[in-house]
Amino acid sequence: MNTTPYKLILAHGLQQRSNDKGWRTLAIVAAMVLVPAVVLMIWGSAKVAGVIGGNLIMTVAAVYWGALVVNLLEQNHPNAARLVPGHVPRLRQVLIAGWLLSSLPMAVGASVMGLPALPAWIVSAWGMAALGLLMRWPLGWTLLSVVPFLAVWLYRNGLFAQAAELLQSRPALCVLVSLVLPPLPLLQVLGEGNGAHRKAYARSERWRDMARQGDGAQTWDSSKLPAPLSWITTLVQSPYRRELRRLSSRTDAASVGARLMLGLGPATHWTAQLSGCIIFGTIFGLVCLGSLWIPIGFVDFLRAGSFGLTIGLMSALLGPLTGIARTLDKTRNEQRLLVLLPGMPRGQALNRLLARQWLAQFGLTWLLGLAVATVVMGFSGAPAEMLLPFLLAYLLPIALVWRDWARQASKGHGPVLLVFGVISSALLGYVLYRWAGVPIWIYGSLQALLTLVLGITRWRKQVSAPQALPVGRLA
């Protein structure tokens, strides 16, 4: 059997990204995950070691499967599918083999955690297939919002108990069904070069271009999106456009700061945070309406969802922080015009204005998120030891916004490390509280002190640096 085509298919992703800085980012993230995990596995209890080891195995398997699907979708070009003999069948063979090989480590990870291997593999087989379908049809992610309600419906009707009984009485049948049925829809992930495949590939290319831009829905062209997404995009963009119309005719000195922030782009403007809160509030309202169908009290439901509510709210409020360097790098041409506006300060005065605007924008939104989370914790009785570390972890990225922007090069994959740093810091606080007995107030005090010291240092650095705009001109 000639295995060369399969080797080329598997090596495609590595060859395409051999010079990509993403590998360095991935290595840093992997090191930040593995080192604390290994330390906890060595010095922790056997149960802790099993949980961490199992999660690591399952995470590696899921990342491998996701990367493989993305690799195969990129190679599934309509021209290659139509003109290259045997191209699509080979891609599909690699896809099915990768699905099987990635679902087996999931079962191994579950066994390490002390869970039964066979049910874990069956769930993993169907879950991996669903993940592959969602990566081909991204709008399907919205259907995940009905999963909790579907699970409640299945539980109330006793279908979980029937499935467990069927697995115990006929395990071979369950394995056979899980081997045969999930690959069938997976085969449809890869097209054969017809008209529908061309349209789908062009649509996925537009999605990838939007993702590479990193500006979110604020800069999407709603005319190129399907009807539901175009309506949502118009709603998201309306606050920025309304603010743009309001300030476009003003030339007074009092509006200089507002016009400056408006000209830096919609992705970093405060209206992006407002739009994120509108979307988050809409989703939360729909979930609350759906919770009326669940046979538990609203307070208990809110307590169970307090963690996701807090993370979603803080992400909506402070999301622009993660992509601010990349966004400012892309709007350098607009910045050359901004500094010429009448009344616009120059030099270090401009740096001070920019620093104050960011302090007001992100500092006030963090306080708003903290107030809402405090109300949720007080109303529902949610455990503060789980929520406070995440709330405090969002402080540090605010201090990182002050820097010498004139010498700031494009950050590339910096947002990935920033998001991962927030998550890691929050998990560290929870681990110190849960397993080391460190009180939350000590972690919070250290986090606030670190943010204060770093914020003062970086504020002085930005204020004393050369004029910040245009960004990166001295890099």
N, C-alpha and C positions, 0 to 999 in steps of 0.2 A: 504493500500500500504506500502510495506517495504521500508523505506527510508534509511536504514543503508548503503547499497552499495553506494548510492549517497553522503552520508556524508563522507564516507571513501575516495571517489574520490576527493571531494573538500578539504578534510583535508590533502591529500597526500603532497601537496607542503609545507604546514606549518610544517608537521612532518619531512620532509626531511631536512628542513633548520632551525630547532629549535635551533641548536647550531651554526648557520652560522653568522659570523660577518656582513654579508650583511644587516641584520635587523638594526644593529646600524647605518650603513651607510645610509640606507633608512630613518631612523628616523632623522638623521642630515640633510639630503637633504630636507626632508619634512618640518622640522622646518625652514630651511633657506628660503624655498619658502613661507610658510604660514605666518610667522611673518611679512615680508615686505608687503605681499599681504593684510593682515588684516589691517595694518597701513594705506595703501593707500585707502582701502575701507572705513575706518572710517573718515579719514581727507580729502579724495579726493571728487571730484564731483560725482553726481549720475551716470553719464555716465562712469566715470573711474571705479566706484565700480561695475557697471554692466559688463563691459568688463573683469575686473579681476576675478569677481566671476564666470562668464560664462566660462572663460578659465580654472579656477581651476576645475570646475565640469567636463568639457570635458577631461582634463588631467587625472583626477582620473579614469574616465570611460575607457580611452584608456589604461592606465597602468593595470587596472584590467583585461581587455580583453586580453592583451598580456601575462600577467602572467598566466591566465587560459589556453590559448592555449599551452604555454610551458609546463604547468603541465600535460595536457592531452596527449601531444605528448610523454612525458617521460613515462607515464603509458601505452602507446599503444605499449608495447613490443610484437614482433611477437609470442613468446611462450604463453604469456597470452592471446593474441587475438585468438590463435588457440585452446588452451586447456581449458580456463575458460569459462563456459557457460554464455552467456549474457553479457560478458565483453565489447565487442565493441558496442553493441546497447546502453548500459548505458553511455559509454563515449560520444557517438554521441548525446544522449539526453541532457547531460550536456553541450555539445558544443553548440547546437542550443539554449538552454535556456540561456546560458551565452551571446550568440550573441544578442539575443533579449533584455536581461536585460542591456547590455552595450550600445546598440544603443539608448535606451530611454533617459538615462541621457545626451547623446550628444544633443538630441533635447531640453532638458530642459536647458542645458547650452547655446545653441543658442538663446532660448527665453529670458534668462536673459540678453543676450547681445543686445537684441532688434531685432533679426532676426526672420523671420516667422518659426514656429515650424515644420509644416508639410514638407516643402522642406528640412529643416535641418535634420529631421529624415530619409527621403528617402536617402539623400546623406550619412548620417551616417550608415545606414543599408548596403548600398553597399560598403562603405569605410571600415567598420569593417570586412565584409566578405573578401574583398581584402587583408586586413592586416593579417587575419588568413591564407589565401592561401600563402602569401609571407613568413610567418613564417614557413610554411611547405616546401616551395620550395624557398630557399633564393636567388637563381640566378634570380628569377623574379624581384628582386629589380632593376636590370639593365633596366628593361622595363619602369621604372618610368621616365627615361630620355626623353622618347617620349611624356610624358603627356603634357608638355607645347605646343608642336607642334600639338598634337591631339586637345587640347583645342582651339587653333587658327583655326584649320581646321573646327571644329564644329561651332565656332562662325562665320567664314566667310561664311559657307553654311547655316546659319540661323537655325541650329538644336537646339541651346539653346533657341531661341524664340519659336520654335515649342514645345519643352519640357515644357516650362513655360505655354504655351497655353493649352497643354494637361492636365497639373496639375490643372489648373483653371477650365477646363471644365469637367474633369473626375477624381476627386481626389480619389474616392473609387477604381477605377481601378488601379491607380498608387500605392496606398497602398497595394492592393492585389498582384500586381506583385512584389513589394519589399518585401513582406512577403513570397512569394513562391519561387522565383528564386534564391536569394542569398544563402539559405541553401543548395541548390542542390550541388554546387561545394564544399561547406564546408564539406559535408558528406564524400567527398573523401580525406579529410585531414587525417583521421584515417583509417589505413589499417586493413585487416582481417586476417593476418598471412600467406598469400601466399608468393610465391617466390619474387614477386615484392616488397612486404612489407618488407621482410627481407633485400633485397638490399638497399631499401630506408632508413630503420632504421640504418643499418650499416654505410651508407653514412652520415646520420645526426649525428651519434656518432663521426665520424671523424671530422665533422664540429665543434661539441661541444668541442672536445679535442683541436683543433686548437685555438678556442676562449679562452679556459681556459689557454693555454700557454701564450697568451697575447703578443706574439712576432711578430705578423703580418705575412705578406707573405714572410718576409726575411728568415724564418726558416721552411716554409712549404715544404713537400716532393712532388715535382711536378709529380712524377711517380704515385701517388695515386689520382690525380685530373683529371677531364675530360679535353679533348683537349684544349678548349679555355682558361681555367684557368691555365693549365700547361704551355701554351705558355706565358701567362702574368707573371706567377710566375718565369719562367726562365729569362724573361726580367728584372724583379724586382731584382732578386738575382745576375745578372751578374756584376753590379758595385762592389759589395762586393767581389765576387770571383776573379775579375780581380785585385783588390787591394790586396787581400790575396796572389795571385801568385807574385805580384810585390815586396811585402815586405818580403816574406818568406825566401828569400836568403840573406837579408841584416842583418848585425850585427853591423853597425857603430852606434856611440852614437847619431848622428843626427836623426836617425829613431826610437829611443826608444819610444818617445811619440806616434808616429804613430802606432808602433807595439803594444803598450799598449792598445790604443783605439780599435785596430782591435781585440785583444784577448778578450775584454769584451763582444763581441757578435755582431752579425749583426743588432740586433734590435735597438741598441743605437749608432751605427756608423754613420758617416756623409753620408755614401752611402745610408742609409735608407732614409734620407732626400732627396737625389738626386733621388732615386727611386720613392718616393712619388711625387716629382715635375714632373717626367716623366709621371706618371699616371695622375696626375692632368692636365698637359699640353695637354695630349692626349684627355682627356674628354672635356677640354675647347675648343680644336680645333674642335672636332666633334660638340659641341654645336654651335660654331660660324658658321660652315658650315650649320647646320640646321637653323640658324637664317636667312640665305639668303632667306629662303622660307617664313619667316614671313614678312608681309607688313609694317615693320617699319624700320627706319634708324639704321645703326649699332651703332652709338653713343647712340641713345636712348635705344637700346637693351643692350649696355654695362652699361649704367647708371642704368637700371632696375636690371641688374644682378650683380652690383658692390658689393653688400653686400655678396652674396653667393660666389663671386670670392675671396673676401678678406678672408672670413672665411675658404674657402677651401685651399687657398694658405698658410695661417698661420698654419692651421692644418697639412698640408703636411710638412712644414718646421720644426715645433716644436712638431710634434706628438710623437717622441721618448721620450720627457720629461715626458709624462704621465705614461709611463711604465718603467722608468729607475730603480726604486727601485726593482721592481719585477724581471726585467731582470738580474740585478746584483746579486740578491739573488740566481738565478738559475745557474749562471756561477761561483759559488764559487770554484768549483774544478779546472776550468781553471785558476782562479786567483792565486791559490797556485803555479801553474807552471809559471805564468807570472812574479811573483816577483823574480823568480830564473834566469830570462834571464840575460845574460851578459850585463853589463852596466846599468841595471835597478836600479834606485835610491831606497833607503830604507827610512823608517820612514817618517818624515815630508817633506823631499825632494820629496818623491813620492806623498804626498798629494798636494804639490804645483804644481807639474807637472800635476796631474789630474785636479786640479782646473783651471789651465791655459788652458788646452785642452778643457774643457767644456765651459769656457768663450769664447774662440775663436769659437767653433762650434756653440753654440746656440746664442751668441751675434751677430755674423756676419749674421747668417740666419735671425734673427729678423730684423736687419737693411736692409737686402735684401727684406724681405716681406714689410717693411715700405716703401722702395723706390718704389717697384712695385705698392703698393696701392696708393701712392702719385701720380704716373704717371696716374693711372686709374682715380683717382679723378680729376686731372687736365685736362685730355683728355675728359672725359665724363661729367664733371660737377656734379658728384655724391655728395650728401650732406656729408660733413665731420663730422657733428655731429652724424651720424650713424656709420661711419667706425672707427673714431679715438678711441672711447672708447674700441672697441674690439682689436685694434692694441696695445693700451697701456696696456690692461688687460693681454696680453701675456708676459709682462715684469716680473711680480712677480714670475711665475713658474721658470724662469731662476735663480733667487736668491735662490730658494728652493733646487737647485741641490747641493749646498754646505752644507754639514752636517758631523756629526761624523759617517762615514760609518762603522767603526769598531764595533760600538755599535748599528747599525741600524738593527732592526728586519724586517722581511718581512712585507710589508705594507698592504697586503690583498686587501681591496677595496679602498686604498688611491688614485689610479688613478681616480676613479669615483668622489671623492671629489675635486680633483685637477681640472678636467675638469669643474665640476659644479662651482667651485670657479671662474674660468676664465669667464664663462658665466655670473655669478651673478655680478661680478665686472663690466663687460661691460654694463650690463643692468642698474646697479646703476648709472653709468656715464651718460647714455642716459636719465634716469628718472630725475636725478638732473638737466640736461640741459633743458629737455622738460617741466617739471612741476614745478620745483623750480627756474628756471632761472639762474642756476649756469653756468658760461661760461665754455666751454670745456677746455680752457687753464688752468683754476684753477684745474679742475679734473686731467688733464694731469700732472700738476706740482706736485700735491699731490701724484699721482701714481708713478711718477718718484722718488720723494723724499723718499717715503716708500720703493721702490725697492732698492734705493741706500743705505739707512740705513740698511735695512735687508740684502742686499748683502754684505756690509762691515762686519757686525756682523757675518754672517754665513761663510764668507771667512776666517775670523780669527779663527772661531771655527774649520773649517776643517783643516786649516794649523797647528794649535796647538794640534790637536787630535792625538791619536795613529794612526799608519799606517793604511790607509783606506782599503787595500786589505790583505787578503780576507774579503769581506763584511760580517758583522754580526758575526764575530768570538768571539766578547766580549759581545754580546747581552745576 
